[in-house]
Amino acid sequence: MTRPRIISFAFYFVAITLLSAIQCFGEERWQEEQANSWYHRQPWLVGSNYIPATAINQLQMWQKETFDPTTIDKELGLAEGLGMNTMRVFLHDLLWQQDSVGFTKRVDQFLVIAARHHIRPMFVLFDSCWDPRPKLGRQHPPIPGVHNSGWVQSPGAAALKDRAQEPRLQSYVEGVIGAFANDDRVLAWDLWNEPSSLNEGTYSKWELKNKIERVEVLLPQVFVWAKSVHPKQPLTSGLTDIDIKSNQLTRIQQIQLDNSDIISFHNYGWPEEFQRDVDYLTKFHRPLICTEFMARSVGSTFDTVLPLALKNRVGAINWGFVAGKTQTYLPWESWEHPYVRSEPPIWFHEVLRQDLTPYRQAEVDLIRSLTRQTNGAKGENSALQSSR
């Protein structure tokens, strides 16, 4: 390894250490008691990662020309009928750059609709998954038979590489969170989705070669920016791929744990793997929310995971609500073997079909039953009534 490379790693390590340390002073990060007190006041949090069926990605969901409040209202009404009380919703830095005023107004409009249905969203600001080449404007149509074929990263590779763009990213974080920092309609802020993702085999040839190193430096800064506007809502960034056997955390995982007010995580494994992650993370004495689960064909289902989440009082947010342009009812392996002529034998994600009927009636019955017994009776939408 060359000397400049060694110096570079030394710089990254010092920068990460200093930025992480900032969060430990001045009660910048919520104390355990504050975090647990906040969680105690919440209902059992249940919902989906949400994008309207009419949008292929974050940009199409939020841009002025394709923002679809009618569909959002209809779909969130169905979520309310299941007793869901939160949704995890992705934003994008380019939307702020394009039209910060208009974007903020559309976020507020979304919150008006969500509040009407007693749903408090968790907003995601950055995302390291899928296409690293986001572009504003018209988005390409879904690739037939392929899972999540239009999702884009935020920031994209070009912005992540260019340190001159950090002030713009800072403006986005501080501007969006600052606009809603005291808004009771917002549940929480998820600052960076799967920051260690490298999208190997999918978009790898367009990925930044030193992506992990750049994220290791930028992620602590994002927490600093978010805290600087003093949000009343908690901050988090979800852990993935925890190596419990070795009990060794990656640098990014350590940054996430050191800075998050509440702990969020992803688990698409069998129920015993879900319980394993819960047992491990419980030792940090903070509220737990699983912000991604439910991939039927690889062992993560509503039937097995949701009762475990309730038993452990872990928030549960599955991936996908209504089948639409994201096509995430198709499995990950559809990137290698597209389902062009037929659906997979078992849907991967999503709760409802495109016609808004349940994929499995037993699942919506279970969701409604568990949320009702825990959070009280909710109004039920007739479109989701059991056929019995």
N, C-alpha and C positions, 0 to 999 in steps of 0.2 A: 504494500500500500504506500502511495506517495506521501511525502511530508505535508503538502497542502491539504490532502484529504484528512490527515490526522489533526491538523489545525482546525479544519472545518468542524470535525466532530467535537473537538474541545470547545469550540465556540458555541455549538448547539447545546452541549451539556451545561455550560455555564449559564447560557441564556434561559434554558428551561428551568434550571434550579432557582435562579433569581426570580423569574416570573411566577413560578409556583409558590415560592416563599412569600411573595407579596400577598397571596390569598390567605396566608396563615396569621396575618397581623391585622389589628384594627377591626376584628370581627367581620371581615369582608365576607367570609363564608359563614353561612348559618351554623350556629352551634347545634349539637345533636338535639338538645332540648327544644330549640326553636323549630327544627325540622320535624321532629316527632309531634310537637304540638300542632303544627300546621296539618300534618297528615291525619291526626286524630279528629280534626274538624271536617275532614272530607268524607263523603260517602265512599263505599267501595267503588273504585274507579274502573269502569269497564267501557271499552269502545273499540274503534278500528283506526287503522291508518287510513286517512280519508283523502280521496280525490274524486271529483264528480266523474261519472261515466263518460262524459263528453270531453274530457281532457286526457291527453296522453302523458303530460308531465306538468311540472310546477309552473312553467312559463305559460302554457296554454290555459291552465286553471286561472291564472291571475291577470294576464294581459287584458287591457280594456276591450279589445275586439272579441275575445273569446270567454270572458268572465260570464258565468251562467248562474245567476242567483235563483232562477226558477228551478233548475235541476237540483241545486244545492238545497233549497228549501224542501223539495219533495223527498230527497234522500235522507236528509237529517230528520225529517218527520218520521220516516220509517225507523231510523235508529232510535229515536225517542220511544217509539212503540215497543222496542225490545228492552227498554230500560237502560240503554246506553247513556252515559252522562259525560263522556269526553270523546274527542277525536284528536288524533295526532296528524298535524297538517303541515306540509312542507312549503317554505317560502323560497326566494332566490335573490341573490345579491344583484343580479342584472335588472330585476324589476325596480329596485330602488334607484339604480343608476338611470334607468329609462324615464321614470316619472315617479319621483318619491311622493309627491302630493297625491296623485291619482291612486298609486298603489296603497298608500295608507288609508285612503277613503274606501277602497275595495276591501281591505282587511277589516275595517270598521263595519262595512256592510255585511261581511261574512259573520262577524261577531253578533250583529243584530239578529241575523237569521238563526245562528246557533243558540243564542240566549232564548229566543222564542221557543226553542225545543229543549230547553234546560240542559244544554250541552256546553261545556267549557273546554275549549281546545287547548292542546299543548302544541305550540308552534316550533317548527324545526328551522333553524337559520342556515346551516351549512350541511353539505352532504357529499361524501367521497365516493358514492356508488354510481356505477354505470357511465354514461358518455361524458368524457372530460372536455367536450367541445360545445358547450351551450351557446346558442345563438338566439337573440331576440327575434321577434317577428313570427311569421307563419312556421308552424312545426310540421315535420313530415308525418304522413299517416302511419298507422301501426304496420309493422312488418308481419305479414300473414303467418299465424301459427307460432309466434315468438313471444315469450314472456318479457314484459316491461321494455319493449324495443325502442321507446322514445325518452326514457328517463335521463335526466342530465345532472351533472355534478355542479355543486356550488361551493367555493369558487371553481371555475374551470381550470384546466392545466395552465393556460396562459396567465391567468390572474394569480394563481398560486405561485407561479415561478417568479413573477415580477414584483419585487418588494416595493416598487414605486406605487403599486395599487393598494398597499395596505391602508393608507388613509381613506381610500374609497370604501374598503371593507369595514373599517372602523366606523365610518359615517353610517353605513347600513345597519350595523349592529346597534349602535347607540341610537340611531334614528327610529328604527322599528320598535325596539324594546322601550325606548324613552317615550314613544307615543302612547304606549299602553301599560306603562310601568305600574300605574295605580288602578288598573281596570280589573274589577272583580270578574269580568267575563272571561278573562284569560286564566287558565289553570297553571301553566308552567311554561318554561322556555327550555327547549332541547337545543343546545348550541351547535352540536356537530354530530350528524349521523354517521356511524361507522367510520371514524376518521382514519383507521388503519387499512381500509379497503384498497386493494390494488387492481381489482377487476381482471385478474389473470385469465387469459384465454378469450376475453371478450373485447375489451378496448385497450389491451395492454400496449399495443404499438403507439397509442396516442398519449399514454400516461407519462407524467413527469418522472424522470429517472430517479430523482431524489425526493419523491413525493413524501415519503414517511418523514424524512428529515425536516422538510418544510412544515409539515403538519405539526411535528413535535415543537417547533418554535412558535407557530401561529396559534395553536389551540390554547395555550395559557393566556396569550394576549386577548383572545376572544372572551375568555372569562373576565379578564380585567376590564375590557370595554363594556361588557354587559353589566358588571357590578357598578360601573361608574355612574350609571343613570338610576341606581337605587330602586330596582324593581321590587315590588311587594311579593311577587311570585317567585318560587324557587327556580334555580338553574340546575341543569343536568346535562350529561352526555352519556349515551348508553354503551355499556361494556359488551363486547362480543368475544367469543372464542376464548373463554377463561380457562387456563390450564390449571385446573384444581389439583391434579396429581403432583405437579412440581411445586405448587404454591408460589409460582413466579409470575409476576405481572410484567407486561411489556411497559416501556416508557410511556406510551400513549395511555395505556390502561391506568397507570399510576397517576398521570396528570388528570384523567377523568375522575378518579376516586378522590384525589386531593382537593379538587375544586368544586365538585358537585354538591349542592345543598341536599338533594335527595338522590338516591342511587337508582338508575335505570339500567336495564340490560335486555339483550335479545336472546331468545332461545327457541330454535326450531326443532329441537330433539324430542325424544320420547319423554313421557311424563317423569320417569325416574331421573332423567338428565335435567329436567326443569327443577325438580326438587333438590337435586344436587347443587345447582347454581343458587337457589334460594338459601339453602343451608350455609353455603360458603359466604354469601353476601350479607347474611343476617349478622355476622360477627362485627360488621362495621356500625351497627346500631343506628341505622338511618332507614327511613321509609324506602320500600322497594316497589318499583313499577316495571313490569315487563312490557316494553314498548314495541316489541315485535314477537309474535308467536303465531302458530296455526299454519302448518303446511301439511296437509292431510297425508300425502303419500310418503312422507319421510318420518311419520310417527307423531307429529304434533297436531292434536285435534281439540276441538271445543270439549268433546265428551270427556277427555282425560285431564287436560290441563286446566280448564276453567274451574272445576271443583277444587283442584289443588291450590289454585291462586286464591280462591275464597277461603279455604281452610287456613292458609298462611297469611291472609289479608294482604296479598300482593296485588297491586293494580295490574289489569290485564288488557292490553291493547293489541288486537290481532292485526295481521296485515290484510287489508282489502275489505271493502264493503259491498259495492255493486260492480258486477262485471262490466267492463267498458273498454276504453281505448288502451289502457295499460296492459290488458290481457294477462293479468297475473293469476287467473284461474289456471293458466298453463304452467307447467313445472319449469324449474331453472334449466333442466336439460333440453328444453325446447330450442335453446340457442344452437345446439348441435343437431337436434332432430325435430324440426318444426312440425307442429300439428296442423298441417294445412287442410287435410281432407276430413278430419274428425276431431272431436274433443278427446282429451285424455280420459282413461277409464275412471279416474278419480280426480276431481278438481283439486288444485293445489291451494290457492287462496280464494277469498271472497265469500260473502255470506249470502248475497242475493244474485239471482240471474239478471240479465239485461232487461227482462220484462218486469223486474222488481218482485218476482216470486222467490221463495227460499230455494237455495240449492238443496238443502235437506231440512224438511220441516222439523225433524227431531232436534236439530241444532238451534233453530230459533226458539223452539219451545224451551229448551234447556237454558238458553241465555235469559229469556224472559223470566223463567222460574227462579233462577239464581239471583237475578237483580231484584226481583220483586220481594223475595224472602229476606233480602239483606237491606235493600234501600227503600222498601215500601212500594205500594202499588203505583203503577204509571198508566196513563192512558194508552190504549193499544190501538194501533192502526189496523183497520179491517183487512188491508192487503196482506197482513202477516198472520191473520188468525189461523189457528189450527183447523184442519179440515175435519177433525173429529166432531 
